[in-house]
């Protein structure tokens, strides 16, 4: 496992009125949501990255208007055809 370090100035922490742990947690959630939206992480990987269960992570995505299921219309049609719905 690898680690990365980020330095926060005292002024920044004071301005944000957040603890370092709160900032890191927020950053992980935002980054996980973005990486999921871009298709770079699966739903499970993104939830794990930010330390959330799948249910809570999908709720976070909903708040950010990020679809949990993201099908192209053609992909959805093929999927529905394959299971006999269309």
Phi and psi restraints in degrees (value plus and minus 20) as a CYANA .aco file:
   2 UNK   PHI    -128.5   -88.5
   2 UNK   PSI     135.6   175.6
   3 UNK   PHI    -146.0  -106.0
   3 UNK   PSI     136.6   176.6
   4 UNK   PHI    -150.5  -110.5
   4 UNK   PSI     130.2   170.2
   5 UNK   PHI    -136.4   -96.4
   5 UNK   PSI     119.6   159.6
   6 UNK   PHI    -145.9  -105.9
   6 UNK   PSI     115.2   155.2
   7 UNK   PHI    -123.3   -83.3
   7 UNK   PSI     111.3   151.3
   8 UNK   PHI    -135.8   -95.8
   8 UNK   PSI     108.6   148.6
   9 UNK   PHI     -92.6   -52.6
   9 UNK   PSI     135.8   175.8
  10 UNK   PHI     -81.1   -41.1
  10 UNK   PSI     -56.3   -16.3
  11 UNK   PHI     -83.1   -43.1
  11 UNK   PSI     -61.1   -21.1
  12 UNK   PHI     -84.5   -44.5
  12 UNK   PSI     -66.2   -26.2
  13 UNK   PHI     -80.4   -40.4
  13 UNK   PSI     -60.0   -20.0
  14 UNK   PHI     -86.1   -46.1
  14 UNK   PSI     -62.8   -22.8
  15 UNK   PHI     -83.3   -43.3
  15 UNK   PSI     -61.2   -21.2
  16 UNK   PHI     -96.6   -56.6
  16 UNK   PSI     -42.2    -2.2
  17 UNK   PHI      34.7    74.7
  17 UNK   PSI      23.0    63.0
  18 UNK   PHI    -154.5  -114.5
  18 UNK   PSI     132.0   172.0
  19 UNK   PHI     -98.9   -58.9
  19 UNK   PSI     144.3   184.3
  20 UNK   PHI     -78.4   -38.4
  20 UNK   PSI     -62.4   -22.4
  21 UNK   PHI     -82.5   -42.5
  21 UNK   PSI     -59.3   -19.3
  22 UNK   PHI     -85.8   -45.8
  22 UNK   PSI     -60.8   -20.8
  23 UNK   PHI     -84.7   -44.7
  23 UNK   PSI     -66.5   -26.5
  24 UNK   PHI     -82.2   -42.2
  24 UNK   PSI     -62.9   -22.9
  25 UNK   PHI     -81.3   -41.3
  25 UNK   PSI     -64.6   -24.6
  26 UNK   PHI     -83.7   -43.7
  26 UNK   PSI     -62.7   -22.7
  27 UNK   PHI     -83.5   -43.5
  27 UNK   PSI     -61.1   -21.1
  28 UNK   PHI     -83.8   -43.8
  28 UNK   PSI     -61.9   -21.9
  29 UNK   PHI     -84.0   -44.0
  29 UNK   PSI     -66.4   -26.4
  30 UNK   PHI     -82.6   -42.6
  30 UNK   PSI     -64.3   -24.3
  31 UNK   PHI     -87.3   -47.3
  31 UNK   PSI     -61.7   -21.7
  32 UNK   PHI     -81.5   -41.5
  32 UNK   PSI     -63.3   -23.3
  33 UNK   PHI     -82.9   -42.9
  33 UNK   PSI     -62.9   -22.9
  34 UNK   PHI     -85.3   -45.3
  34 UNK   PSI     -63.7   -23.7
  35 UNK   PHI     -86.8   -46.8
  35 UNK   PSI     -54.2   -14.2
  36 UNK   PHI     -87.1   -47.1
  36 UNK   PSI     -65.8   -25.8
  37 UNK   PHI     -80.0   -40.0
  37 UNK   PSI     -57.0   -17.0
  38 UNK   PHI    -102.7   -62.7
  38 UNK   PSI     -23.1    16.9
  39 UNK   PHI      59.8    99.8
  39 UNK   PSI      -4.2    35.8
  40 UNK   PHI    -107.3   -67.3
  40 UNK   PSI     -40.8    -0.8
  41 UNK   PHI    -148.8  -108.8
  41 UNK   PSI     126.1   166.1
  42 UNK   PHI     -94.2   -54.2
  42 UNK   PSI     149.9   189.9
  43 UNK   PHI     -78.2   -38.2
  43 UNK   PSI     -65.7   -25.7
  44 UNK   PHI     -84.7   -44.7
  44 UNK   PSI     -62.4   -22.4
  45 UNK   PHI     -84.0   -44.0
  45 UNK   PSI     -62.4   -22.4
  46 UNK   PHI     -85.8   -45.8
  46 UNK   PSI     -61.9   -21.9
  47 UNK   PHI     -82.7   -42.7
  47 UNK   PSI     -62.7   -22.7
  48 UNK   PHI     -84.0   -44.0
  48 UNK   PSI     -61.4   -21.4
  49 UNK   PHI     -76.6   -36.6
  49 UNK   PSI     -59.1   -19.1
  50 UNK   PHI    -120.4   -80.4
  50 UNK   PSI     -11.3    28.7
  51 UNK   PHI      51.9    91.9
  51 UNK   PSI      13.2    53.2
  52 UNK   PHI    -138.2   -98.2
  52 UNK   PSI     135.5   175.5
  53 UNK   PHI     -96.8   -56.8
  53 UNK   PSI     141.3   181.3
  54 UNK   PHI     -76.3   -36.3
  54 UNK   PSI     -62.3   -22.3
  55 UNK   PHI     -80.0   -40.0
  55 UNK   PSI     -68.6   -28.6
  56 UNK   PHI     -87.1   -47.1
  56 UNK   PSI     -56.6   -16.6
  57 UNK   PHI     -87.8   -47.8
  57 UNK   PSI     -60.1   -20.1
  58 UNK   PHI     -85.1   -45.1
  58 UNK   PSI     -53.5   -13.5
  59 UNK   PHI     -85.6   -45.6
  59 UNK   PSI     -59.9   -19.9
  60 UNK   PHI     -81.6   -41.6
  60 UNK   PSI     -63.3   -23.3
  61 UNK   PHI     -81.7   -41.7
  61 UNK   PSI     -60.3   -20.3
  62 UNK   PHI     -82.4   -42.4
  62 UNK   PSI     -62.1   -22.1
  63 UNK   PHI     -82.4   -42.4
  63 UNK   PSI     -53.4   -13.4
  64 UNK   PHI    -110.9   -70.9
  64 UNK   PSI     -12.3    27.7
  65 UNK   PHI      36.1    76.1
  65 UNK   PSI      18.6    58.6
  66 UNK   PHI    -124.2   -84.2
  66 UNK   PSI      99.1   139.1
  67 UNK   PHI     -85.6   -45.6
  67 UNK   PSI     118.0   158.0
  68 UNK   PHI     -96.2   -56.2
  68 UNK   PSI     -58.6   -18.6
  69 UNK   PHI    -130.9   -90.9
  69 UNK   PSI     102.1   142.1
  70 UNK   PHI    -147.9  -107.9
  70 UNK   PSI      66.9   106.9
  71 UNK   PHI    -119.6   -79.6
  71 UNK   PSI     121.0   161.0
  72 UNK   PHI     -88.5   -48.5
  72 UNK   PSI     130.0   170.0
  73 UNK   PHI     -75.4   -35.4
  73 UNK   PSI     -57.9   -17.9
  74 UNK   PHI     -88.4   -48.4
  74 UNK   PSI     -60.5   -20.5
  75 UNK   PHI     -83.6   -43.6
  75 UNK   PSI     -61.1   -21.1
  76 UNK   PHI     -84.1   -44.1
  76 UNK   PSI     -62.8   -22.8
  77 UNK   PHI     -79.9   -39.9
  77 UNK   PSI     -65.2   -25.2
  78 UNK   PHI     -81.9   -41.9
  78 UNK   PSI     -62.7   -22.7
  79 UNK   PHI     -82.4   -42.4
  79 UNK   PSI     -66.7   -26.7
  80 UNK   PHI     -85.7   -45.7
  80 UNK   PSI     -57.0   -17.0
  81 UNK   PHI     -84.2   -44.2
  81 UNK   PSI     -59.9   -19.9
  82 UNK   PHI     -86.1   -46.1
  82 UNK   PSI     -44.9    -4.9
  83 UNK   PHI    -123.8   -83.8
  83 UNK   PSI     -13.2    26.8
  84 UNK   PHI      60.3   100.3
  84 UNK   PSI      -1.3    38.7
  85 UNK   PHI    -103.0   -63.0
  85 UNK   PSI     -52.6   -12.6
